[in-house]
Amino acid sequence: MDKWRIRDYLPYYLSDDYVITHFMHREGLTIDFVPESLVLTLEDIDIREAFTWSVRQLWYVRVYGFRGFLLYAASYTLYVITLPIAVSLSLVNTWFLALGLLPFILGVVKDYVRVSSIRALDEFYGVNITRMYLILLALTSILNVYFSWLAIIKTMSTKSINWRGPCIHGD
């Protein structure tokens, strides 16, 4: 923190994650997934509340980090159109379907490995994250691609949000 004078940069970044990531990459350092650093959140909300939360988070990025939001929107748009294009091209050659499914399969495997490592941390996680729940979470990563893309689309047309209190207006 002191070596990189992070406190001096914080007012100019969307979040502390971004400034720390910037300096880590600048120094040639890597960022690793550490299961012990996560906190399991068992919140009882429905899909509508989850969608509203997602739009609120993305709106913050859209307003304060627009370039990052555009990059996020572009990458998810590519991700979303991959499967329909692959299905269409599979009529010509079935290998296109395999290539189109590959990003989704990798996403499921990545999420399975991550949640498995959290599950193995201690008995609390093992009890709350059953084997079936683990598999369903991993498979849900496929739906999450489309859920996230819809949240991005909604965020693009959202002019104001309720940020846990008074209404905030963008633009």
Secondary structure, DSSP 8 states (H G I E B T S, - for coil): -TTTTHHHHGGGSS-HHHHHHHHHHHTT------GGG---------HHHHHHHHHHHHHHHHHH-HHHHHHHHHHHHHHHHHHHHHHHHTTT-THHHHHHHHHHHHHHHHHHHHHHHHHTS-HHHHHHS-HHHHHHHHHHHHHHHHHHHHHHHHHHH--EEE-SSSEEE--
